[in-house]
Amino acid sequence: MKLQELELYEIKGGGISTTLLNSIARLITTVLDLGRTVGSSIRRIYGKVKK
């Protein structure tokens, strides 16, 4: 069965998928890890300067 051109315009994609949620969770985790790393580096640099 072939769809007509007008019927093709009515096709809607899925909503939020598990893959999308997983990607968002990994992005948040990566950003938090990056923040911790930068914060630790800054703390180490300022700790050496004060001594």
N, CA, C and O atoms as CSV, one atom per row, in Angstrom:
chain,resi,resn,atom,element,x,y,z
A,1,MET,N,N,0.847,-1.179,0.000
A,1,MET,CA,C,0.000,0.000,0.000
A,1,MET,C,C,0.889,1.238,0.000
A,1,MET,O,O,1.724,1.394,0.891
A,2,LYS,N,N,0.730,2.097,-0.958
A,2,LYS,CA,C,1.481,3.334,-1.034
A,2,LYS,C,C,0.648,4.471,-0.468
A,2,LYS,O,O,-0.568,4.526,-0.657
A,3,LEU,N,N,1.320,5.378,0.230
A,3,LEU,CA,C,0.638,6.544,0.779
A,3,LEU,C,C,0.642,7.673,-0.244
A,3,LEU,O,O,1.583,7.837,-1.021
A,4,GLN,N,N,-0.412,8.424,-0.219
A,4,GLN,CA,C,-0.487,9.599,-1.070
A,4,GLN,C,C,0.362,10.714,-0.453
A,4,GLN,O,O,0.694,10.662,0.732
A,5,GLU,N,N,0.707,11.707,-1.247
A,5,GLU,CA,C,1.560,12.794,-0.769
A,5,GLU,C,C,0.923,13.520,0.416
A,5,GLU,O,O,1.621,13.854,1.374
A,6,LEU,N,N,-0.367,13.767,0.370
A,6,LEU,CA,C,-1.037,14.457,1.468
A,6,LEU,C,C,-1.022,13.619,2.736
A,6,LEU,O,O,-0.929,14.168,3.834
A,7,GLU,N,N,-1.112,12.305,2.607
A,7,GLU,CA,C,-1.068,11.432,3.778
A,7,GLU,C,C,0.313,11.442,4.428
A,7,GLU,O,O,0.433,11.291,5.644
A,8,LEU,N,N,1.340,11.618,3.624
A,8,LEU,CA,C,2.697,11.659,4.169
A,8,LEU,C,C,2.902,12.868,5.078
A,8,LEU,O,O,3.673,12.798,6.036
A,9,TYR,N,N,2.222,13.973,4.788
A,9,TYR,CA,C,2.348,15.168,5.621
A,9,TYR,C,C,1.696,14.976,6.986
A,9,TYR,O,O,2.013,15.707,7.924
A,10,GLU,N,N,0.806,14.023,7.112
A,10,GLU,CA,C,0.094,13.787,8.367
A,10,GLU,C,C,0.870,12.893,9.336
A,10,GLU,O,O,0.471,12.747,10.492
A,11,ILE,N,N,1.956,12.303,8.887
A,11,ILE,CA,C,2.728,11.410,9.740
A,11,ILE,C,C,3.474,12.240,10.778
A,11,ILE,O,O,4.176,13.195,10.445
A,12,LYS,N,N,3.311,11.863,12.025
A,12,LYS,CA,C,3.960,12.570,13.123
A,12,LYS,C,C,5.003,11.643,13.732
A,12,LYS,O,O,4.804,10.431,13.823
A,13,GLY,N,N,6.125,12.241,14.149
A,13,GLY,CA,C,7.186,11.462,14.782
A,13,GLY,C,C,6.848,11.169,16.234
A,13,GLY,O,O,5.878,11.696,16.779
A,14,GLY,N,N,7.651,10.334,16.842
A,14,GLY,CA,C,7.453,9.983,18.243
A,14,GLY,C,C,7.830,11.143,19.153
A,14,GLY,O,O,8.406,12.138,18.713
A,15,GLY,N,N,7.502,10.999,20.394
A,15,GLY,CA,C,7.814,12.031,21.384
A,15,GLY,C,C,9.225,11.854,21.906
A,15,GLY,O,O,10.158,11.592,21.146
A,16,ILE,N,N,9.365,11.999,23.192
A,16,ILE,CA,C,10.674,11.851,23.827
A,16,ILE,C,C,10.989,10.362,23.924
A,16,ILE,O,O,10.202,9.582,24.460
A,17,SER,N,N,12.138,9.986,23.404
A,17,SER,CA,C,12.517,8.578,23.432
A,17,SER,C,C,13.510,8.319,24.563
A,17,SER,O,O,14.065,9.254,25.140
A,18,THR,N,N,13.723,7.075,24.867
A,18,THR,CA,C,14.680,6.678,25.891
A,18,THR,C,C,16.084,7.105,25.501
A,18,THR,O,O,16.871,7.508,26.357
A,19,THR,N,N,16.402,7.020,24.225
A,19,THR,CA,C,17.724,7.432,23.759
A,19,THR,C,C,17.955,8.911,24.016
A,19,THR,O,O,19.041,9.304,24.442
A,20,LEU,N,N,16.956,9.724,23.766
A,20,LEU,CA,C,17.078,11.163,24.013
A,20,LEU,C,C,17.271,11.442,25.495
A,20,LEU,O,O,18.124,12.250,25.862
A,21,LEU,N,N,16.495,10.790,26.352
A,21,LEU,CA,C,16.639,10.979,27.794
A,21,LEU,C,C,18.016,10.538,28.275
A,21,LEU,O,O,18.615,11.194,29.126
A,22,ASN,N,N,18.518,9.437,27.740
A,22,ASN,CA,C,19.835,8.937,28.105
A,22,ASN,C,C,20.917,9.937,27.690
A,22,ASN,O,O,21.864,10.181,28.437
A,23,SER,N,N,20.770,10.505,26.511
A,23,SER,CA,C,21.737,11.496,26.025
A,23,SER,C,C,21.732,12.742,26.902
A,23,SER,O,O,22.793,13.288,27.206
A,24,ILE,N,N,20.569,13.188,27.303
A,24,ILE,CA,C,20.465,14.364,28.168
A,24,ILE,C,C,21.102,14.082,29.526
A,24,ILE,O,O,21.804,14.932,30.073
A,25,ALA,N,N,20.858,12.890,30.069
A,25,ALA,CA,C,21.452,12.516,31.353
A,25,ALA,C,C,22.971,12.473,31.257
A,25,ALA,O,O,23.665,12.927,32.167
A,26,ARG,N,N,23.491,11.928,30.160
A,26,ARG,CA,C,24.949,11.886,29.981
A,26,ARG,C,C,25.526,13.284,29.826
A,26,ARG,O,O,26.618,13.561,30.323
A,27,LEU,N,N,24.812,14.160,29.147
A,27,LEU,CA,C,25.266,15.540,28.986
A,27,LEU,C,C,25.356,16.235,30.338
A,27,LEU,O,O,26.343,16.914,30.623
A,28,ILE,N,N,24.345,16.072,31.163
A,28,ILE,CA,C,24.344,16.686,32.494
A,28,ILE,C,C,25.492,16.139,33.331
A,28,ILE,O,O,26.189,16.897,34.005
A,29,THR,N,N,25.690,14.833,33.290
A,29,THR,CA,C,26.781,14.214,34.043
A,29,THR,C,C,28.132,14.733,33.573
A,29,THR,O,O,29.009,15.013,34.391
A,30,THR,N,N,28.304,14.864,32.266
A,30,THR,CA,C,29.567,15.366,31.715
A,30,THR,C,C,29.820,16.807,32.141
A,30,THR,O,O,30.943,17.156,32.504
A,31,VAL,N,N,28.798,17.638,32.099
A,31,VAL,CA,C,28.942,19.044,32.501
A,31,VAL,C,C,29.298,19.134,33.986
A,31,VAL,O,O,30.152,19.937,34.363
A,32,LEU,N,N,28.662,18.328,34.830
A,32,LEU,CA,C,28.975,18.344,36.256
A,32,LEU,C,C,30.403,17.879,36.518
A,32,LEU,O,O,31.103,18.470,37.341
A,33,ASP,N,N,30.841,16.833,35.831
A,33,ASP,CA,C,32.219,16.354,35.984
A,33,ASP,C,C,33.217,17.411,35.532
A,33,ASP,O,O,34.250,17.611,36.171
A,34,LEU,N,N,32.908,18.079,34.443
A,34,LEU,CA,C,33.776,19.143,33.949
A,34,LEU,C,C,33.872,20.283,34.967
A,34,LEU,O,O,34.952,20.825,35.197
A,35,GLY,N,N,32.756,20.636,35.563
A,35,GLY,CA,C,32.737,21.677,36.588
A,35,GLY,C,C,33.573,21.295,37.799
A,35,GLY,O,O,34.306,22.125,38.339
A,36,ARG,N,N,33.466,20.038,38.228
A,36,ARG,CA,C,34.276,19.575,39.354
A,36,ARG,C,C,35.757,19.631,39.029
A,36,ARG,O,O,36.567,20.045,39.858
A,37,THR,N,N,36.107,19.214,37.825
A,37,THR,CA,C,37.509,19.215,37.411
A,37,THR,C,C,38.074,20.630,37.377
A,37,THR,O,O,39.168,20.879,37.884
A,38,VAL,N,N,37.337,21.547,36.787
A,38,VAL,CA,C,37.792,22.939,36.711
A,38,VAL,C,C,37.885,23.535,38.115
A,38,VAL,O,O,38.848,24.235,38.428
A,39,GLY,N,N,36.898,23.265,38.956
A,39,GLY,CA,C,36.916,23.772,40.329
A,39,GLY,C,C,38.104,23.250,41.119
A,39,GLY,O,O,38.737,24.000,41.862
A,40,SER,N,N,38.409,21.973,40.962
A,40,SER,CA,C,39.561,21.390,41.660
A,40,SER,C,C,40.861,22.002,41.171
A,40,SER,O,O,41.759,22.268,41.970
A,41,SER,N,N,40.972,22.229,39.873
A,41,SER,CA,C,42.183,22.828,39.317
A,41,SER,C,C,42.373,24.242,39.845
A,41,SER,O,O,43.482,24.625,40.217
A,42,ILE,N,N,41.308,25.006,39.876
A,42,ILE,CA,C,41.397,26.383,40.387
A,42,ILE,C,C,41.805,26.366,41.859
A,42,ILE,O,O,42.639,27.165,42.284
A,43,ARG,N,N,41.222,25.466,42.627
A,43,ARG,CA,C,41.554,25.369,44.041
A,43,ARG,C,C,43.032,25.019,44.232
A,43,ARG,O,O,43.699,25.573,45.106
A,44,ARG,N,N,43.537,24.097,43.410
A,44,ARG,CA,C,44.957,23.718,43.500
A,44,ARG,C,C,45.871,24.881,43.122
A,44,ARG,O,O,46.894,25.104,43.768
A,45,ILE,N,N,45.504,25.617,42.084
A,45,ILE,CA,C,46.334,26.744,41.638
A,45,ILE,C,C,46.377,27.824,42.724
A,45,ILE,O,O,47.456,28.316,43.054
A,46,TYR,N,N,45.229,28.198,43.279
A,46,TYR,CA,C,45.205,29.236,44.303
A,46,TYR,C,C,45.828,28.741,45.597
A,46,TYR,O,O,46.375,29.541,46.356
A,47,GLY,N,N,45.762,27.451,45.868
A,47,GLY,CA,C,46.382,26.884,47.060
A,47,GLY,C,C,47.901,26.980,46.989
A,47,GLY,O,O,48.552,27.220,48.006
A,48,LYS,N,N,48.471,26.796,45.803
A,48,LYS,CA,C,49.928,26.893,45.630
A,48,LYS,C,C,50.392,28.339,45.704
A,48,LYS,O,O,51.493,28.604,46.187
A,49,VAL,N,N,49.585,29.273,45.240
A,49,VAL,CA,C,49.971,30.677,45.209
A,49,VAL,C,C,50.045,31.232,46.641
A,49,VAL,O,O,50.943,32.015,46.948
A,50,LYS,N,N,49.126,30.841,47.504
A,50,LYS,CA,C,49.083,31.373,48.861
A,50,LYS,C,C,50.251,30.890,49.709
A,50,LYS,O,O,50.670,31.589,50.632
A,51,LYS,N,N,50.777,29.721,49.418
A,51,LYS,CA,C,51.868,29.165,50.248
A,51,LYS,C,C,53.149,29.763,49.922
A,51,LYS,O,O,54.165,29.412,50.522
